[in-house]
Amino acid sequence: MDVHRCRFVDYTPGMITALAFSHKSNETEVSPKQLRLAVGRSDGSIEIWNPRNSKNKWLLESTILGGSGRSIEGLLWATIEPELSAKSGNKEGESLGLELKSRSRDGGAARLFSIGGSTYLTEWDIRKGLPLKNYDCNSGIVWSSAINESQTRIAVGCDNGSVVIVDISGGPGSIEYECVLQRQQSRIMSICWVGDDTVIGGCADGRIRVWSYKGDTKGRLIQTLRVDKSKRESTLIWSLLALPRKQQFVSGDSTGCVKIWDLKHMTLQQSFNVHEADVLCLSSDSREEHFFSGGVDRKIFNFTLTKSGYNSAKWVNTTNRLLHGNDIRAMCSFESSNQDLLASGGVERVVLVTSMEHFQTSVPLRITDDSIERHVLVNKAKRLVVMWQGQEVKIWKLQNEGKAKRLVCKLVLSDPENISSVALSKNGRYLAVSRISTTKLFELVEVNRGIEVVKVVSTLLSGIGARIIKFVDEKKLLLMVDSDGDVTSVKFNVNDDENDDEDVSDFDDEQQPVIYEMPETPEPTPDAISFDSKYNYTHLTVNSSGSAVAFSNFAGFIDILNPTTGKASRLVHMSEIPTAISFTSRDTLLVVTLSHKVYEFNTENAQGANLYTEWSKNNTEFIPRPFQKLPGECLGIFECLGKFWVYGSDWLCFFDSKKDFPRASKQSKKRSANGESASSAKETSEHEEVASKVFWRTSDYRSLILVANLSTDELVVVERPVESMPAPTPFKVSRIAL
């Protein structure tokens, strides 16, 4: 089979600028089921990752799209825990905690807030991927933000030196102005709370300012601390970290110094000049016995609290690691009785997750931008590769053997909203581009060596937004899934006469869109809107005749829609998470789950024992172990000439559907000297030999975005290694600890 190895597709995700875990660390309890990691990027997008108590199979549940000129500079989660509210003595927090009852650890009314290069503090509706509330702080551009211990107030540091306190205790969508702390003139670069009573701000003039937020001194500036001056420019306090258990706080500045301060007397206790450049982020474990610093010099330093005498302790720089290839701009941590996570990221566009307790020896988990919407598609009829990002769509044409590819079209939309999905008709003639709020349709006309883009004017489509869009060519339909999860279609004939000038780009604006009634899913609770995205449809695929459309979501529901009759039914509710679906040439449905199991379902008369195909009955429970152990999630699956092709970020496999996997036989009761079954080694080698004839895999391809068949004997492999993405020159480290 000929392989088109496409590295020219220049998809480039935004740099990582903010990280935040949804829940506070608690080393005495297991991780809550609702634990999530929010990843903010420089293009304004926010990714929501689910760790799932897994070491190497984190799940990207949803992505909030950004827009032109937008960025995410800070992220906050507000998760109300009743027991903490009661301890704080805050009446508002206590009443809110009683209202939420016992949902603190597993349910959790988690709310996500962001700041980013504007005067606004934004609360997000993660299920819809839209802002729930935009609050204008009216005090200049927001540079920093922090939430108090009882999760009821947010302090916002602004460009003009103001610190604005807003009250969020009213529940989702409630952000109310409370006060402005005593003013000063320097920009607030970083900010943190100490409990509910003290606010600490790191400023652009090399000073750390402390405000009281209790009693008669509420809102007053009570202390000003100075850090070391730089000879060339003013020192910037980039990061602050409160350690209330130890009655200390930590600062990181532009000189590379990490300083530990006494909270009671507001004096400097220790100073470490360990970084060679700016210290941009700080994080600690739950017991406050370790804290970590990272910045421009790419290194992460681990500081440990050690006893230095009777009833006294000092911080010691125990180790450092060079894990990143460029600036570290964000860091956060979470610790429970069963998990120990330190997440960091930056210019490199990759999140690295390591262990805090075993920081020096742990192997980091790399989390790349595995977007649910792959940003790339292939058209077989015209041999086109389409990529979209931001407000831009690029189209390349793959030439015949021996000839290079050619960029034939570049489309830039004027709207600031990012593209959510793109669809191309099978004949390669019509291109549909959707955003959350609107959809546009274009005709692609081949001229000379390129493609001319002609807009299909439609008032109807301009008012319909979509997260996912797809042509059902055989039924003359354009199918859309919006941010509310509703499935809608409009009529459009993509197979009109290409040579008839009067028949070109004709869209019926008088028609009424058809809204399908899909099978019911559990109703989300109104105060837990942050984590209802698992019920959103994440994947959509159409069979070859257009008579069936399959939908799946992370809750395990797989629904089948008949576009002709408009009737939808539930095919199956899986106990596992489907990560890729596709129809075969026989109109059966292939499904791959997060645990790397492959299912094949019948879609017609699929009831009882007839739900699974013969292949699935014989092989699903006997998937080769090497495949199940592959890292990450499956990104796609398709069938070609009886082979099931499956791929992930760094691997590509296929199964021969005409053959069955070897069965696991019962182990002998006789044991060898080492305690293993006497026949286990022999059986394992025999199984591997048989399985190798049915199952094939390779790791020759890296950072895969898409794998698709262009024809029966041609394969398109689209790669985008992180190393090939544009990035500023990394800081040159003069000394490296091995």
N, C-alpha and C positions, 0 to 999 in steps of 0.2 A: 504493500500500500504506500502510495506517495504521500509524504507529509509536508504541508506548507507551514513552516515554522515562522510565525509572524511576531517579530519583535519591534515592528515599526509602529504599532498601535500605542500612542503616547498618552494613555490614561494615567493621570497623576492625581492621587488623593491629596487633600490638604495636610499640612503639617499638624502634629498634635500639639495643642496649646493648653489643654485643661483635662484633668482626670479627677473623678470623684466616685467613691463607693457610696451606695445608697444607705447603708446602715453603719452605725458606730461599732467599733470593735468591742467584743465581750468574750474574754478568754474562758469564761466558765460555762458558756452555752454553745450549742452547735450553731452553725451558720443558718440564718433564716432562709426559707425557700425563696423569698422575694429579693434576695441579695442581687444587686446589679452593679455593673461598672459603666459609668457614663464617660464617653470619650469625645471631647470637643476638638474640632479641627479649624484650621485657619480659613477654610472656605465657608464657614458658617454652619457646617453640618454637625450633628450630634449622633453618635452611635450608642446603642444600649446593648451591652453584652451580659449574658447570663453565665456565671462560672459553673453552675450545676454541680458543685462539689467535685469537679473533675480536674485532673491535672493537665490534660492536653486536648480536651474537646469542649472549649467554650463555644457558646452559641450566640451569634449576632441576631437579636430578636427584632430590632427595628432601627431605622435610620431616619432622623429628622433632617430634612434637606435644608441647605442654606440658600444663599442668594448672592448676586453680584454686589461686591463691596462689603459683605458681611463677614464677621469672624466671631469666634467664641474665645474669650479671654479668661473666663472663669466659670466654674460650675459648682452648684450647691444642691444638696438633697436635704429636704426637711422631712424627717420621719419621726412622728410623735410617738413617744413611749410613755404610757401613763405613770409607770413607777418613777421615772425621772422627773416628770412634771410635778408629782406629789412631793418629791424630795426638795425641789427647787423653792417651794413656798410661793410660787407664782399662782395666784388665784385663777387667772385666765388660762394658763397652761394646765392647771389641775382640772378645771371644768372641762376643757377640751379633751384631756386624757380620759376622764370618766365617760365622756360621750363615745370615745373610740373603743372603750372597754379593753378587751384582751387581745386586740389585733396587732399589738406592737411588734412582735418578733416575726410572725408568719404572715399576717395580713399587711399591716403597716400602711398608713395613709401617706405613702411616699410622694413627695412633690419635687419636681426638678426646676431649678432656677438657673439662669445664665446671664452673663454680662458680656459685652463685646464691642468696644470701640464706639460707644454711643452714650447717651444720657439715660438709657432705659435699663431697667431690671425686668427680665422676661420670665414668666412661668409658662411651662410647656404642657400641652396635652399630648402625651406620648402615643396614645392610641391613634389619634388622628394625624400626628406629626405637625401640629399647628400651634401657634402661641395661644395659651389660655388667657393670659393677661400681660399687657405691656404697661409697665409703670414708669413714668417719667420722673426722675429724681430731681430735676430742675436745679442741678448744682454742678453743671459741667460734665465732661466725659468721665464715665465710671472706669476706674483703674483696678479696683480690688473690692472684694466682698467676703463676708464671713457670717456664720450663723451662730447664735448663742447656744448654751448648753441645753436649755429646755426646748429648743427648736421653735421658738415663737417669734423671734426678731432677727432681722438681718441688718448688719452694718455695712454701708456702702461707702467706699473711699473714692473721692472725686479729684478731678484734675485741678480744681481751684482751691484745694485744701480742705474742703468740707467733708464731714463724716455724717451721712444721713442714716437715721435709724427708721426702719419701716416695720410695721406689725403685720405678721402673717398668720396670727392665731385664729383668724376667721374661717380657715379651711381653704380648700382648693379654689383658686381664682380671687382670693382676698389678699390684697396688698394695700396697706394704709399707712400714710405718713404719720410718724410719731414725733420726731424732733430732729434738730441738727445740733451736734455737739459743738462745744466752744471752738470757734474758727481759728485757723492759722493759715499761712500763705503758701505753704509748700505742698506739692502734689503727694497724695497718699498712694504709695507704690504697693503696699501690702498692709493687711489688717487681720486681726484675730481677736476673738473674745476669750476672756478668762472667766469661766462660769457664765453667770448672767449679770455680773456686777462691774466688770472692767473691760474696756476696749483699748487695744494697743494698735497703734498705726506706725508703719515704717515709711519715712518720708524721703523726698528727693533731695533734701538738703543735708543728708547724713545724720539726721536726728530720729530718734524713736520717741513718740509722744504717747502718753498714757492718759486716758479719760476715765473718770468715775461714772458709773451708771447706777448709783444707789443713793438713797437718803438725801440729805441736804446738798450734797456735792454732785448730784446727778447732772451729767452733761458737762462738767467742768474739767479743764485740763489740769491734772494734778502732778504731772512729772514730765520732764524732758531729759532724754539720755542721748549721749553723743557717741558715735563710733569713730574709728580711725579715718583720717582724711586722706584722700588721694592727692598726689602731687599734680596730676594733670587736670583732673576734673572733680566735680563734687561727687561725693559718695552716695550711691542709691541703695536704700534698704529694700531689696527685692523680695525677701521672704521672711515670714515670722511663724513661729510654732509655739503654742502654749503647752506647758507641762504642769498642769495644776496639782497633780499628785505630789510632785517634787517641789512645788512652790517655785517654779522656774519658768522662763521662756527663752527661746532660742531665736537668734537673728542671723540672716545671711545677707551679705552686701556685695557691692560691685568690686570691692578690693580682693575678694576671694576669702574673706574671713568669716568664720562661724563663731558666734559669741553666745555664751550662756549667761543669763541675767537672773538675779534674785528677785522674785516677785514681791516679797515682803518689804525689803529695804530699797528696792529699785537700784541695785548696784551690780557692777560687772563681777562675775565670779571666775569665768574661764574664757580664754580666747584661743582659737585654733586658726592659724594661717595656712590652711592645707590646700585650698583650691588655687589654681593658677589664673582663674578668671572669675567672672560673676557667679555668685551662688543664687540660683533662680528658684529652687524649691526645697522644701523640708518636709519630713514625715517621721512618725514614731510608731512604736508598737503600743499595745493597749496598756501594758504595765509601766510604760515610760522608762524602761531600762535600756532601750536602744532607740537611737534616732538616726536618720539618714539624710544626707545632703547631696544635691546634684546641681549641675549648672553647665556653663559654656565649655568647660574643659572636658566634658563627656564622662567624667568619672563619678561614681557614687561612693561616698565615704560612709562608713559605719562607725558610729560613736556608741560606746558601751559604758554604763555606770558601774564603777567598781569601788569596793570598799577601800578606803585609804587609812582607816584607823577606827577606833571605837566610836560608833555612832556617827560616822562621817563617810562621805563617798565623793568621788570625783569622776568626771567624764574622761574617757580615754579614747583616742582615735585608734581603733583596733585593726581595721582593714579597709581596703578600697578595691573596687573592680572597674575595669574599663569595658563596659558592656555595650555602649552605644557608639555609633559611628559619627555622631554630630551632637549639637547642643541638646541638653536635657532641659525641657521647658516645663514639665509637669510631673508630679509624683503624688501618690496617695497609697494608703495602706489599710488593710483589714485583717483582724485576727479573731479567731474563735477557737473552740476546743478542737475542731477538726480541720481548720484551715488557717494558713499563715501566708498572707499575700502582700507583696510590695510591687506596685505597678508604676512604671515610669515610661515616659515617651517624650518626643520632641521633633526636631527637624527631620529625623530619620524616617518619620511616618509609620513607625512600628512601635507597638506597646510591648514592653518586656515585663513579664511577671516572674518574680523570684521569691524565695523564702527569706523572711527576716531572721529567723532563728538560725538557719543554716546558710546565711548570705554568702559566705566565702566559697562554699562547695556546691550549692544548688545549681542545677542546669536551668537556665531561664526559658520560659515559654514565650514564643514569639507570636503575637497576635497582629495579623495584617488586616488590610481593608477588604474583608470578604463580603462585599455588599450583596444583599439579597438580590437586588437587580444588578445583573452582571456588567452592564454598561457596554456590552459588545454583542452583536448578533451577526449571523452569516446568511446571505441570500444565495441559494444554489443556482437559480435560473440565470442570474446575471453575474455570478461569481463575485459578489460584493461583500466587503467587511465593513460594518457600520459601528462607529464608536461615538458615544455622547458623554459629555461632562459639562457641568455648569450650564451655560447658555449656548453651547457649541455642539454641532454634529459634524463628524467627518466620515467620508465614505471613500474606501479604497477599492480598486478593482484588481483581482488576482489574475495575472496573465497565464497563458498556457505554459507548459513545461519549457524551462530554459529562459523565460522572460521574467523581468522583475515586476513587482507590484506598482500601482500608479494611484496617486491621490487624485480622484476625479471630482470631488465635491467637498466644499466646506461651507456649512450653514451656521450663521451666528444670529441668534434671536435677540431682539431689542429689549425684551422683558427682563427685569432683574431676577425673577424667580428661577431657581434651578430646575432643570429638566428631571422629571421623575421616571419617565419610561418612554421608549421608542419602539415602534412597530413598522415593519416593511412588508408589503404585500408579496405573495409568492412570485409574481411576475416581475418584481423589482420596480414597479412603476409608481407606487404611491407610498409615501412616508408619513406616518402619524407621529406627532411629538406632543407629549402630554406633560403638564405641570399639575400641581395639586389643585389649582384654581381654573385652569383653562387647557384647551386642546387645540392644536393647529394641524392642518392637513396640507401636504405638498405633493405636487406631481414632479417626478424625476424624468426629464427628457434628455436622451442621449444626443449630444452634439459633438462632432469631431472626436476629440480624445477626452472629453469631459462629460459632465452632467449639468444641465441647466435646471434650476429649481423654480417651479411655478407654484405660487400659493393658491390653494383652493379656498376661495372665500366662503366662510360659513359663520353666520351669527349664532347658530345653534351650538356648534362645537366650542365656540369661544366662551360659552357659559357653563361648559361641563369640564370639570377637572378629573384627573385620574392618577392613581398610584401605579396601576398596571394597565397596559393597553395592548390589544392584540387584534389582528385581522382574522376573520373567519371567511376566507376568500370564497369557498364553495357556497356559502349561504348569503353572500353579499352583505356582510355585517362587519361593523367595527365594535369590538367588545371592550368595555372599560370597567375597572374596579376603583371606586373612589375612596376617599379618606375615611368615610363612615363604614366601609365594607360593603356598600351596595353595588350590585352588578347591573350595569346598564348597557344597552346596545343601540346603535343607530344604523340605518340602512345606507350602504354605499357600494356601488358596483365597481370593483377594481378591474374587472375584465371587459370594460367597454372597448369600443373600436379605437385602437391607437392611431389609426390613419385618418380617422374622421375628425376634422378640426372642430366641428360643431358638437362632438360628443366628448370632448376633452374636459376634464376637471368639472364635471357636473355633479353638484351635491344638492339634495332635496332639503332645503331649509324649513319647509312647511311640515315636515314629518314630526311625530311625537316620539321621543325616546322610549324604549321599552325597558322597564325596570323589572327584573326577575325576582321572584320570591324564592329565596334560597332556604335550605333547611335551617331550623332554629339552632342557635348556640346559647350556652348559659348567659344570662344577663349580667353584665359587669356591675359591680357596686359603684355608686357615684363618687365615693370618697377614696377609691383606690384606682383612679383613672390611669395612674402611671404604668401599671403592669397588665393592662388588658390587651396589649398588642398581640398576644399569642392567639387571639381569636380572629385577627385580621388575616385575610388570604395573602399568602406569601408567594405562592407559585400557581401558574396557570399554563395549561397546555391543551392544544387542540388536536384531535385525531385527523388522519389524512383525508377523510371525506367531509369533515366539518360537522358531522352529526353528533359529536359529543365533545364537551369541554370539561376538563377536570380541574378542580381547585383544591388546594391543600393549605393548612395552616399549622402553626407550631403546637396547637392543642391536640393534634392528631386526627382532626376531621378531614376526610376526603369526600368531596361532593362532585356529582356529575350533573351537568346541565345539557339538555337537548335544545339547541337554539331554534329548531324548527317548531317544536310544540311549546317551548317556553317553560317546560317542567324541569324541576331540579329534584334530585334525590340524594340521600347520603349513602355512599358506597360502603364506607367503613369508618369506625372510630378506633384508631390505633392507640395502643398504650405507649408507643414510642413516637419520637419526633421526626416527621418526614422532612428531609432537607433537599430532595430533588425528585421530580416526577416527569414522566414522558410516556407518550403512547408509542406502541410498536406498530409494525406494518400489519399485524393481525388485529389491531384495535384493542389489544390488552394494555393495561396500565402498569408501567414499571415504577416502583417507589423505592427509594433508598432512605434509610433512617440514620439518625445521628450515631447509633451504635454500629453502623456499617452492616446492616442487614438489608438484603435485596429481596423485595416482594414483587410478584407479578399477579395482578388481579384481572379477572374477567369483568367487563363493564356491562355486558348484556346478560340478563337472567342471572345476575350475581347474587344468589341467595344460598345460605347454608354452606354445604360442602362445595358448591359450585363457585364460591367466591374466589378461591385460589386456582390458578392454572396448574396443570400437571407438573410443569417445571418448578413452580414455587412450592408445591407440596413435597417434591422430592429433594429440593436443594436449599430452601431458605434456612432451615435449621442446621445445615452442614456447610455454611459459607466458610471458606478456608481461613484459618486463624491468622495468617499473615495479612490478609485483607482487613480483618476486624481490628487489628492492632495498628493500622495506618493512622498517623496523626491527623487532627483536624476533621472537618466535616466534608462530606461529599458535595461538590459544587454543581454537578450535572450528570445526567445519564441519557443515553440514546441507544437505539438498536440499529444495526447495519448488517445485513446478510446473516442473520441468526446469531450475531454476537452482541452482547450487552456491554457497551463502553461506559466506564465510570471514571470520573476524575476528581481530584482534590487540588489543593493549592500546589503541592509538590509531588504529586504522583498521578499516574495514568494506568488504568487496568482494563481488561475485558474478560468476560465469561463466555464460553461457548455454550449456548443454550441447547445445543443438540446432544450434549453429554451431561451426565450427572456427576456431582462431586462424590468422592469416596465416603462411605459411611464409617462412623466411629464404632468399632467393635468393643465388646466387653473386655475389660482388662483381666488378665490372669491373676488368680489369688496368690500364686507363687511369687515371692519377692527376692530380689537380689540383695547383695550385701549392703548396698546403699539405701535400701528401703523401697526402691522403685519396682514397678511391675517388671518381671523378667522379660516380657515380650514387648514392653512399651517402646523401647528404642527401635526395634525392628519394625513395629507397626507404624511408628511415626515416619520413618524413612519411606516405607511403602506408600503411605498416604500422600506424602509430599511429592513422590514421583508421579502418582496418578493425578493429583491435583494440578501439577504443573502442565499437564496436557489439556486441562479444562480452563485453567485460570492463568492469566499472564499479567505482569505488572512491570512498570519501569519508573525510575526516579530521575531519568535523564532530563526532564523538563522541570523548570522552577518558576514559581510565582505565576501559576496558570490563571488566566482570566476566563478563557473559554476553550473548549474542544468541541468540534462539530465535524460531521461528514459533509464534504462538498459534493461528493459523488460516491459510488460504490467502491471506488478504488483510490479516493483522495480524502485526506484528513487535514483539517485546519487546526493548528495548535497556536493559540495566542498567549504569549508570555509578556510579563511586565515586571522584571526584577526591580526591587527597591533600589539597588545600586545604580541602575541606569536612569533613575528619576533625577531631575534637576534639583540641586541643593546648593546652598552657600558653602564656601570652603570651610571644612571643620577646623576647630582649634588644634594647633599642633602641640601635643603633649610632650614636655621635655623629659619627664620621668614617669615610668610606668612600673607599678608594683605587680610582679608576677606571682 
